[in-house]
Amino acid sequence: MSVKEQLEQAKANFIAKVPAEAQVEIFRHIKEQLQSGIVFGLN
């Protein structure tokens, strides 16, 4: 199984198991990190 397939499976499992309210918060934090440049070491 490729890394991409493993990540897709992990995301599907996360969505299936984690309550929607928590998903919203987690994905919001991920989006903020991506937009800030922190994940790319730009800060």
Jmol script that loads the backbone (N, CA, C; Angstrom):
load data "model"
ATOM      1  N   MET A   1       0.850  -1.176   0.000  1.00  0.00           N
ATOM      2  CA  MET A   1       0.000   0.000   0.000  1.00  0.00           C
ATOM      3  C   MET A   1       0.897   1.240   0.000  1.00  0.00           C
ATOM      4  N   SER A   2       0.619   2.162  -0.897  1.00  0.00           N
ATOM      5  CA  SER A   2       1.436   3.376  -0.993  1.00  0.00           C
ATOM      6  C   SER A   2       1.123   4.332   0.160  1.00  0.00           C
ATOM      7  N   VAL A   3       1.985   5.293   0.355  1.00  0.00           N
ATOM      8  CA  VAL A   3       1.788   6.289   1.405  1.00  0.00           C
ATOM      9  C   VAL A   3       0.497   7.061   1.142  1.00  0.00           C
ATOM     10  N   LYS A   4       0.263   7.410  -0.119  1.00  0.00           N
ATOM     11  CA  LYS A   4      -0.957   8.147  -0.455  1.00  0.00           C
ATOM     12  C   LYS A   4      -2.194   7.333  -0.091  1.00  0.00           C
ATOM     13  N   GLU A   5      -2.183   6.052  -0.379  1.00  0.00           N
ATOM     14  CA  GLU A   5      -3.313   5.185  -0.036  1.00  0.00           C
ATOM     15  C   GLU A   5      -3.476   5.081   1.484  1.00  0.00           C
ATOM     16  N   GLN A   6      -2.370   4.996   2.196  1.00  0.00           N
ATOM     17  CA  GLN A   6      -2.422   4.922   3.654  1.00  0.00           C
ATOM     18  C   GLN A   6      -3.021   6.199   4.242  1.00  0.00           C
ATOM     19  N   LEU A   7      -2.618   7.348   3.699  1.00  0.00           N
ATOM     20  CA  LEU A   7      -3.163   8.622   4.175  1.00  0.00           C
ATOM     21  C   LEU A   7      -4.653   8.734   3.875  1.00  0.00           C
ATOM     22  N   GLU A   8      -5.067   8.299   2.696  1.00  0.00           N
ATOM     23  CA  GLU A   8      -6.480   8.325   2.343  1.00  0.00           C
ATOM     24  C   GLU A   8      -7.286   7.427   3.273  1.00  0.00           C
ATOM     25  N   GLN A   9      -6.742   6.260   3.600  1.00  0.00           N
ATOM     26  CA  GLN A   9      -7.425   5.337   4.506  1.00  0.00           C
ATOM     27  C   GLN A   9      -7.497   5.932   5.917  1.00  0.00           C
ATOM     28  N   ALA A  10      -6.415   6.538   6.369  1.00  0.00           N
ATOM     29  CA  ALA A  10      -6.395   7.156   7.696  1.00  0.00           C
ATOM     30  C   ALA A  10      -7.413   8.290   7.778  1.00  0.00           C
ATOM     31  N   LYS A  11      -7.510   9.096   6.718  1.00  0.00           N
ATOM     32  CA  LYS A  11      -8.489  10.191   6.699  1.00  0.00           C
ATOM     33  C   LYS A  11      -9.909   9.636   6.726  1.00  0.00           C
ATOM     34  N   ALA A  12     -10.168   8.583   5.959  1.00  0.00           N
ATOM     35  CA  ALA A  12     -11.503   7.971   5.945  1.00  0.00           C
ATOM     36  C   ALA A  12     -11.853   7.425   7.327  1.00  0.00           C
ATOM     37  N   ASN A  13     -10.888   6.778   7.990  1.00  0.00           N
ATOM     38  CA  ASN A  13     -11.119   6.257   9.347  1.00  0.00           C
ATOM     39  C   ASN A  13     -11.384   7.394  10.324  1.00  0.00           C
ATOM     40  N   PHE A  14     -10.624   8.476  10.200  1.00  0.00           N
ATOM     41  CA  PHE A  14     -10.803   9.647  11.057  1.00  0.00           C
ATOM     42  C   PHE A  14     -12.210  10.203  10.889  1.00  0.00           C
ATOM     43  N   ILE A  15     -12.643  10.381   9.655  1.00  0.00           N
ATOM     44  CA  ILE A  15     -13.966  10.933   9.383  1.00  0.00           C
ATOM     45  C   ILE A  15     -15.065  10.014   9.912  1.00  0.00           C
ATOM     46  N   ALA A  16     -14.843   8.712   9.820  1.00  0.00           N
ATOM     47  CA  ALA A  16     -15.846   7.750  10.285  1.00  0.00           C
ATOM     48  C   ALA A  16     -15.952   7.708  11.812  1.00  0.00           C
ATOM     49  N   LYS A  17     -14.849   7.986  12.517  1.00  0.00           N
ATOM     50  CA  LYS A  17     -14.819   7.786  13.968  1.00  0.00           C
ATOM     51  C   LYS A  17     -14.923   9.052  14.804  1.00  0.00           C
ATOM     52  N   VAL A  18     -14.506  10.181  14.253  1.00  0.00           N
ATOM     53  CA  VAL A  18     -14.438  11.421  15.033  1.00  0.00           C
ATOM     54  C   VAL A  18     -15.726  12.223  14.831  1.00  0.00           C
ATOM     55  N   PRO A  19     -16.304  12.740  15.909  1.00  0.00           N
ATOM     56  CA  PRO A  19     -17.526  13.542  15.791  1.00  0.00           C
ATOM     57  C   PRO A  19     -17.326  14.749  14.867  1.00  0.00           C
ATOM     58  N   ALA A  20     -18.387  15.121  14.183  1.00  0.00           N
ATOM     59  CA  ALA A  20     -18.324  16.212  13.202  1.00  0.00           C
ATOM     60  C   ALA A  20     -17.801  17.511  13.817  1.00  0.00           C
ATOM     61  N   GLU A  21     -18.196  17.811  15.060  1.00  0.00           N
ATOM     62  CA  GLU A  21     -17.759  19.064  15.694  1.00  0.00           C
ATOM     63  C   GLU A  21     -16.237  19.088  15.852  1.00  0.00           C
ATOM     64  N   ALA A  22     -15.674  17.961  16.215  1.00  0.00           N
ATOM     65  CA  ALA A  22     -14.222  17.884  16.369  1.00  0.00           C
ATOM     66  C   ALA A  22     -13.521  17.975  15.021  1.00  0.00           C
ATOM     67  N   GLN A  23     -14.105  17.361  14.005  1.00  0.00           N
ATOM     68  CA  GLN A  23     -13.531  17.433  12.660  1.00  0.00           C
ATOM     69  C   GLN A  23     -13.449  18.874  12.184  1.00  0.00           C
ATOM     70  N   VAL A  24     -14.510  19.629  12.415  1.00  0.00           N
ATOM     71  CA  VAL A  24     -14.537  21.033  11.989  1.00  0.00           C
ATOM     72  C   VAL A  24     -13.386  21.799  12.630  1.00  0.00           C
ATOM     73  N   GLU A  25     -13.205  21.616  13.932  1.00  0.00           N
ATOM     74  CA  GLU A  25     -12.122  22.314  14.633  1.00  0.00           C
ATOM     75  C   GLU A  25     -10.744  21.881  14.132  1.00  0.00           C
ATOM     76  N   ILE A  26     -10.545  20.606  13.965  1.00  0.00           N
ATOM     77  CA  ILE A  26      -9.241  20.092  13.529  1.00  0.00           C
ATOM     78  C   ILE A  26      -8.915  20.576  12.124  1.00  0.00           C
ATOM     79  N   PHE A  27      -9.891  20.471  11.207  1.00  0.00           N
ATOM     80  CA  PHE A  27      -9.631  20.917   9.835  1.00  0.00           C
ATOM     81  C   PHE A  27      -9.450  22.438   9.766  1.00  0.00           C
ATOM     82  N   ARG A  28     -10.110  23.175  10.673  1.00  0.00           N
ATOM     83  CA  ARG A  28      -9.918  24.628  10.733  1.00  0.00           C
ATOM     84  C   ARG A  28      -8.481  24.938  11.140  1.00  0.00           C
ATOM     85  N   HIS A  29      -7.979  24.216  12.142  1.00  0.00           N
ATOM     86  CA  HIS A  29      -6.593  24.421  12.585  1.00  0.00           C
ATOM     87  C   HIS A  29      -5.597  24.068  11.480  1.00  0.00           C
ATOM     88  N   ILE A  30      -5.861  22.995  10.767  1.00  0.00           N
ATOM     89  CA  ILE A  30      -4.973  22.605   9.659  1.00  0.00           C
ATOM     90  C   ILE A  30      -4.963  23.696   8.593  1.00  0.00           C
ATOM     91  N   LYS A  31      -6.151  24.207   8.252  1.00  0.00           N
ATOM     92  CA  LYS A  31      -6.245  25.264   7.244  1.00  0.00           C
ATOM     93  C   LYS A  31      -5.479  26.512   7.685  1.00  0.00           C
ATOM     94  N   GLU A  32      -5.623  26.887   8.966  1.00  0.00           N
ATOM     95  CA  GLU A  32      -4.896  28.056   9.488  1.00  0.00           C
ATOM     96  C   GLU A  32      -3.388  27.847   9.399  1.00  0.00           C
ATOM     97  N   GLN A  33      -2.927  26.653   9.731  1.00  0.00           N
ATOM     98  CA  GLN A  33      -1.496  26.353   9.657  1.00  0.00           C
ATOM     99  C   GLN A  33      -1.001  26.469   8.215  1.00  0.00           C
ATOM    100  N   LEU A  34      -1.761  25.901   7.286  1.00  0.00           N
ATOM    101  CA  LEU A  34      -1.358  25.964   5.874  1.00  0.00           C
ATOM    102  C   LEU A  34      -1.293  27.409   5.384  1.00  0.00           C
ATOM    103  N   GLN A  35      -2.279  28.216   5.759  1.00  0.00           N
ATOM    104  CA  GLN A  35      -2.322  29.605   5.312  1.00  0.00           C
ATOM    105  C   GLN A  35      -1.238  30.456   5.961  1.00  0.00           C
ATOM    106  N   SER A  36      -0.797  30.080   7.163  1.00  0.00           N
ATOM    107  CA  SER A  36       0.205  30.875   7.867  1.00  0.00           C
ATOM    108  C   SER A  36       1.619  30.628   7.342  1.00  0.00           C
ATOM    109  N   GLY A  37       1.817  29.499   6.678  1.00  0.00           N
ATOM    110  CA  GLY A  37       3.155  29.165   6.209  1.00  0.00           C
ATOM    111  C   GLY A  37       3.992  28.414   7.213  1.00  0.00           C
ATOM    112  N   ILE A  38       3.462  28.196   8.422  1.00  0.00           N
ATOM    113  CA  ILE A  38       4.215  27.501   9.471  1.00  0.00           C
ATOM    114  C   ILE A  38       4.619  26.112   9.016  1.00  0.00           C
ATOM    115  N   VAL A  39       3.702  25.396   8.347  1.00  0.00           N
ATOM    116  CA  VAL A  39       3.998  24.023   7.951  1.00  0.00           C
ATOM    117  C   VAL A  39       5.117  23.963   6.918  1.00  0.00           C
ATOM    118  N   PHE A  40       5.403  25.093   6.275  1.00  0.00           N
ATOM    119  CA  PHE A  40       6.456  25.141   5.269  1.00  0.00           C
ATOM    120  C   PHE A  40       7.725  25.779   5.806  1.00  0.00           C
ATOM    121  N   GLY A  41       7.729  26.091   7.100  1.00  0.00           N
ATOM    122  CA  GLY A  41       8.902  26.676   7.736  1.00  0.00           C
ATOM    123  C   GLY A  41       9.143  28.117   7.318  1.00  0.00           C
ATOM    124  N   LEU A  42       8.061  28.836   6.983  1.00  0.00           N
ATOM    125  CA  LEU A  42       8.209  30.198   6.494  1.00  0.00           C
ATOM    126  C   LEU A  42       8.135  31.244   7.597  1.00  0.00           C
ATOM    127  N   ASN A  43       7.801  30.849   8.812  1.00  0.00           N
ATOM    128  CA  ASN A  43       7.714  31.816   9.913  1.00  0.00           C
ATOM    129  C   ASN A  43       8.893  31.691  10.817  1.00  0.00           C
TER     130      ASN A  43
END
end "model"
wireframe off; spacefill off
backbone 0.3
color backbone group
